[in-house]
């Protein structure tokens, strides 16, 4: 149930949408990092999903302390998607940042970001970088950034996709949390996160990046991402989570490519970037360790999530792939459509991965 919360007196420069569920040990530090920002023109939308700890009480305490914290609550859904979608819906600010309740903003980040936006206002995306910080001993902090050290001051979405691909050899490296979004862009393009699934960043970010008319790299490390044993990213690393959630992401991105690739101005080089990554995800269902450790029926059930309406979207993406990858896609179809060919499909992929390993040597 959503709780009433006062509207801000005027539209702020920034809206921060904070996803909260079972983050009581970390939430106070997260909100203090916002409250201590030197730039004061912000609102913070706290969407608290039903929690087993004191998360909601902490959020309400900050709401009572400062009216810029707007507190809402809703049922537990199993991912940050609904919280982030509600943030887009409820935000009043010109620019929107997503924050998870167990992470923090770097000191002084909002003022530095505002100054960089002022130099090139009105872009759809302002990508920055984040610090990955492990709670467990034995891990050093390191910075993740999609862009090379000297990116152009401004790019289109397709240009940014190509640059990221050249820099990282990964077209859709998802870094949703270290990006500042123009809220009206998200609303106009009806961009939302897949509700109920983890790894939804890898669906949202490539779509947002491609659709952006102006992308301005910030060259600013402003987000501190905490990885701890109870975090969603840690729990999603299990094979069972991977298969089911990645299948939903695949379904969405394949449909997105099929739609935008029909545009006469579509740059096929962008499809090359997506194809390299998304077909790799698809073939993961047939990796030797999955074939050995996950029953065929379970792999079949999860992979079927990606293709509820047939294979036309996959065929559209695979059309520009190498001969070997096109054949591999055909064997995915056979695995799903023809029960008697499933053992043969698994044998094909055993050979496919063995040859791929030899080529890499």
Helices and strands as residue ranges (DSSP letters): E 14-20, H 24-35, E 42-49, H 55-65, E 69-74, H 81-90, E 95-100, E 104-105, H 109-119, E 125-127, E 129-134, E 142-144, H 157-168, G 176-178, E 179-182, H 183-188, H 201-211, E 221-227, H 232-235, H 239-260, H 268-283, G 284-286, H 288-293, H 296-304, G 305-307, H 312-318, H 323-337, G 339-341, H 342-360
